[in-house]
Amino acid sequence: MNSFFMDWNCEKEVISSMEEDIMVTNSEGIIIKVSKGSGSHYGVDPESLLGESVYELERKGVFKPAITPEVLKKKKKVILVQKAGAGKKILITGIPVFNETGKIEYIVSYSYDVSELLVIKEYLNSVEEEMARVKSELDLLRNKSIKMDGIIADSQAMKNIADTIGRIRDVDVTVLLLGESGVGKSALAKWIHQNSNRKDGPFIEVNCSAIPESIFEAEFFGYEGGAFTGAKNKGKMGFADLAKDGTLFLDEIGELSAHLQAKLLKFIQDKKFYRVGGTKLVNADFRLLAATNRDLEKAVETKEFRQDLFFRLNVVPLKIPPLRERKEDLIALIHYFLHSISKRHNRIRELDKGLIEHLLQLEWKGNVRELENLMERLIVTSRDWVITKEDLPYEYHIQGKSEDFIQLEGQSLPAILGEIEKKVLMNAKNRYRTTTEIARALGISQPSVVRKLKKYDF
């Protein structure tokens, strides 16, 4: 058993075979053992160190301070930073070895180049930062599905938008999504991301109107630890960091103050930023998308929105029409939400024909969002598997009545009949895809349908 212990009198010793810098000195500070790596930090051969006094080497400036006297003084493990030639910094650890009487007989020391440790530290910091970014990104995405639910492109307007996206999807060009609230700007932004060459990166959505101006910079650019009262000790990564290698979507960008518009403009131009309280310039790599329901051109004219920022954003503008102007998408969305919501709540439901016709006549001021909410309400509250017009909330009955009303006073019979014909044709056009189907449904010839649609500019 004893043969496994180190014998300091052996000709071949474990210490001599080690590549690390390990030295053994006696209590007088004379170096009596070295490893093959000894002296590499000091620019000398390991053999030349044997028999030398650490006090003399310190006096000559080979290293400073010597660790042996510190260990002898404190009688315990000591760690300090030595300075070697050419300004090199060495992290050295000294460990005392006591004899049977309790006196220090040897001091074993081993050292590392601090520059190597700094590289490791920087790497670990980058790993920690990346993990924090991923964690924050996951936290954001927990409540934000990036599935392309609800994207319907049956109308010509939406087909044109889809065609434009297809041509720019692999180019990191800025896209400005315009349209009323609820038309699907956020869903379309996610669609663009999922069809781009950055689809494997994060999709970071920032609602510019939901973040108070006082904390916007800290939330957007992040901050260093202790940057302000209430800041986390380790700091926090901002949205600009989280969007690295992915897509940064700035929703409701028209609501930003003039001060924040200036900050954002510089960020977009430089693709670099400082965290709040930080001094290190951080590079940003993202694809920028923005959206607003405001008329930015008018806002520029009234000095409410910076013209230079508008031009930065308005590279590829996509105007999404309101739902009431794309009835082809409306009927497709009705059936889409009927299927998806019924499946989600495990309730099989169908829509009565009269209800569908009524839904096609409503204004949908809340657009796709309003339609989805109404469909969910009908599906979860209806008693029968067939949902009828009677299941609609009161306010939707009122809308329908106003749409069906025809003004009789002051109109001739041909004018009244023309108005009715126009409404019938509009309903048929929304329900059927081809002029042949419309003709079959109305009991007239296909050329007559074409002629009448042209008459009413459909």
N, C-alpha and C positions, 0 to 999 in steps of 0.2 A: 504493500500500500504506500509506504514512504517513498518508493521509487517514482511516484507521480509528482512529488514536490520538487520545486526548482532547487538545484544545487549550484550556488554561486561559484563554486570552484570548478565546475565542469568546463571543458574547453569550448563546447558549443552550447550557447545559452539562447533561450527564446528571445531575449531582448535584442540581441545582436542581429536577429533576422527581421526585425520590424522596420517598415518603411517610414513610420511616423517619427516625429521628433521627440524622443524620450531620453532623458539624462538622469543619472544618479550621482549625487554628490555626498561626501561625508560631512560630519559635523563641523569640519574646518573650512568647508566650501570648496574642497578639491574635487574635480570631476573624475569619477572612477569608472563609470559605465556610460556608454552612449549607444544609440541605435544607428542604423544606416541613414535614417533621415535627419539625425542631429546635425546642426550647423547649416542646414539648407536655408533657414530663415535669416541666418547671419552672414551668409556668403563665405563660409569656411568649410574645410573638410572635417568630417566627424573625428578622424584620427587625431587631428591637431588639437582637439579639445581635451583629450585625455591627459590628466595630470595638471591641467590649468586650474587656476583659482578663479572662482566667479567674481571675487572682489577685484582682481587684476583686470579681468575682461570688462568689468563695469567701468573701471578707471580708463581703459583704452577706448571706450565708446562702442564696443562690440554690441552691447545691449545695456539698457538702463530702464528700470532698476533691476538688480539681481533679486531673485525670489528666495534664495536660500536663507539670507539673514531674516527675512520676513517670517518664514516658517519657523526658524529657530526662536524668534522673538515671541510669536503668538502660540507656538506649540499646537498648531492645528492646520487644517487644509486652508490654503491661501490661493486666491485667484486675482490676477492683476494684468494690466496691459503694459507690455514692454515696448520700448522704441528701439528699433534696430537700425542698421545703416540705411541710407537713402530714404529716411522718413517712414520706413515700414513699421506697421503696428502688429504686435504679436500678443495674442491672448494666451497667457501661460498659467498653468495650475501646478502648485507645489503641494506634495503630501508627505508628512513626516512618517518615518519608520522608527519605532521605539525598540530599545533592547530590553533585556530581562529586568534591568534596574529602573526602567521608566524614563531613561534618557534617550534623546534623539540620536540615532546612530547614522541614519541616512535620510536624504531628502530626494524623493522621486518627483521629477517634473516632466510635464508634457505640454506641448504648445500647438497652437493653430494660427495660421495667418488670418488676421481679422478681416482682411479684404475678402477672403473666401467665405467667411461667416456672413459678411455683409451681402454677398451675392445670394447666399442661402436665405438670409432674412428677407431680401427684396423679393425672392421667388415665393417665399411663404406668404409675404404680404400680398403679392399679386394673386396667389391662390385663394387667400382669405377674402380678398376683394371680389374675386370672381364668384366665389361661393355666396357671398353676400348679395351680389347682383342677381344670381340665379334664384336665391331664396326670395328676394324682393319681387322678382319677376313672377315666380310661382304664386306668391301671395296675391299679386295683382290679377293673375289669370284665373284664380280659383272661382271668382264670381263673374268672370267674363269669358263666355264661350267664343271661340273664334271659328266656329262652324259657319258655313255659308248659308244659314237658314234664311228663307224668305226672299232670296234673290230671284226675281222673275223678270224675264226679258222677252215678253211676247209682243209688246208694242214696238213700233218702229223707233221711237225715241230711245228706249232702253236697249234695243238691238244696236243702235248707233254708238251708245256709250260702251257696250260690251265690245264692239269692234275696235273702238279707240283704245280701250284697255288692253286688248289683245296685241295691239301694235306697239304699246309702250311698256308692257309688263316687265321686260328684261332690261329696261333702261332706268337708271336712278334719277328720273326726272320728277320734279315736284308737281303734284296734282292738287288742284283746288276744287273741292266738291261743293256745289251750290244748290240750294233748294230749301223749301219750307221745312219746318220741324216735322219730324216723323216720316219723311219721304224715304229714309233708308240710307242716309249718308254714312253712318257708322258701319252698317252692314256692307255697304259697297267698298268702304276703305279696307275692311277685313278681306273682302273678295279680291281686291287688288293685291294685298299682301300675299294671300294664299296662291296667287297665280304669278308671282314675281320670282326673281332669282334669289330673293331673301326670305323665301317661305320657311326655311329651316331656322331662321332667327326669330327673335321675340317680336311681338306686335304690342307696342306700348301706346295706349290711348290716354290722352290728357284732355280733360274737360276744362278749358281755360276759364269758363265762367263759374266753375264750382270751387276754385281755389282762391281764398282771400288774397288780395294784392300784397298784404303785409308778409305773407309767408310763401308767396309764389316762387321767388328766386331760390329759397331754401329747398322747396319741394322739387322744383324743376332741375336745378343744377346740383342739388345735394349740398352737404356742409361737412366741415371738419369738426372733430370733437371739441366741445367747449366754445364753438364759434359764437354762441349767443346764449342768453339765459334760457334754460329748458332744453338745450341741445343735448343729444345723447353723447355719452363719453367717447364712444368709438366713431361718432359721426354717422352720416347716413348717405347712401347713394341716391342720386336724383333720377328723374325720368330720362334725362339726357344720357346718363351712364347706362341705364337699363336697356335703352334702345340699341346698344352696340350690336352691329352686324344684322340689325333687323329694320323694322319700320317704326317711325315715330309719327303718330297721328294726333294732330292738334285740332280738337273739336271746339266749336264755338269760338274760333280765333278772333272774330269780329268784336268780341266783348273785352279784349285786353285794353288796359289803359295806355296812354301815350308813352309813359315811362317804360312799361313792360314791352311795348312794341319796339322801342329802341334797343332794349336788351336782346330781344328775340332776333331782330334783324342782324345784329352783330354775330350772334350765335350761328345763324343760318349761313351767313357769308363766310365766316372763318372756320366753321366746323370745329371750333375749339372753345373751351370755357374754363373758368375758375370756379371751384366749389366755394360756397360762402365761407369766409374765414380761411381759405386756402391760398397758397402761393404757387402751387404747381399747376402748370397749364395742362389740361386734359384734352386729348384728341377725341373727337366724336365721329362715329361712322354709322350712318343710318340713311334710310330712304324717307323723305319727308312727304307726308300727306296732310292736308288741312281742310277744314270744313266750316261753313257758316250759313246761317239763314238770313243774314243781312245782305243788303245791296252794297258791296264794298266800293263800287265805283262812285255811288252817291256819297258814301262815307268819306271817301277821299276828297270829293268836291267840297264837303262841309268841314274838312280838316279834322274829322273824327278818326280817320285812319291814315297812317303814313303811306304816301304814294310809293316810296322806294320799297317798303315792305310788301305792298300790294303787287308790285311788279315781280318781286322775288317769288311770291306765292302763285301768281297767275300765269304760270308757264303752260300748264295744260288744264284749262278750266273745264269741268264737266257739270253741266246744268241738269239736275234731275227734276223732271216735271212733277207737279203734284198728282196724286192718284186720280183725282177727278178728271184729269186731262189724258189719262192713259187707261181707258176702260178695258182694253184687252188684258192688261196686267191685273186689273181689279178682279175680273172673273177667275183668272188663274190663281190669284192669291187667295180668293175665297175658298176654292177647293183645296189649295195647299194647306191653309191653316185648319180647315175642317179635318183633313187627314192627320196632320202632325199633332194637333192638340188632342184629338180623339184618342190617338195612340198613346200620348203622354199620360192622359188621365184614365186610360183603359175604359173609355166610354164610346161605344159605337153610335154614331149619330149621322143623320142625313138631313139635307136642307130641302124644304118645300120649294117647288118651282116659283110660286108667288113670292116667297121670301127673297130668292135670288134676284128676281126682277126688281123688287123694292130696293135691295142693297145697291143695285147698279145705278139707282137714281139719286142716292144720297151724296152730300157734298164732301164728306171725309176731310174736314178741316185739319184733323190730326193725322191724316194720311195713313201709311202702312201701320204705324204704331196704334192708331185708333182702331183700325180694322182688326188687328190681331187681338187687342183687348176685348172688343165686342164679341169676336168669335169664341174666345175662351169663356166669356161670361155666358153666352148662349149654350155652349156645350156642357158646362158644369151645372147650370141652373135649370135646364129644360127637363121636364118630366118624361116626355115621350121620346122615342128614338128618332122621330121625324120632327125637326124644328120648323115652326111656322112663323108667319109674320106676327102672330099674336104673342109670341115669346119675346119679341123685341121690347126694350125699355121704352117708356113713354116718349122720351125726347126724339127717338128715331121714328116713331109714328108721326109726330108733328112735321118732321122734315119731309117725310114722304108725301104728306097731304099738300104741302106747299108746292112740291114739285109737280104734282098731278093737276094742279089748278090751271084752268084755261080761262083767260079773260074773254068774256062774251060781249061786254058793252063796247059799242063803237066799232065792232068788226063785222065785215060782211061774211056770208056763209063760205065763199071760196077761201077767204083768209083763215077762217076757223078750221076748215077742212085741211088747208095747207099746213097749219100748225100741228094738227093731229097727225097728218101723214109724216111730217118731219120727226115727231116724237116716236112714231112707230118704227120708222126707218132707223133712227138712232138706237132704239132698243134692240132691233134685229141685228144691226151691225156689231153691237157689243156682245151679243149672244152667239153669233155664228161667224165662222172664220172666212168663208168664201161667199161670193155673190150668188153662186149656184145654190148654196144652202139657204141663203136669205130668200131667194126666189121660190124655192120649194116650200119654205115655211109660210110665206105671205100669199102663195097661190098666184104669182105673176111670173112673167118670163124673165130670164136672166138679163137680156138687154134692157128691159124696163127698169130693173134694179140699178143697173149701171147708170142709166140716164137720170134716174131720180136722185141717186147719191151725188152725182155731179151737180145736179140742180141745187142741192142744199149744202154743197161744198164739204161733203163728208169724205 
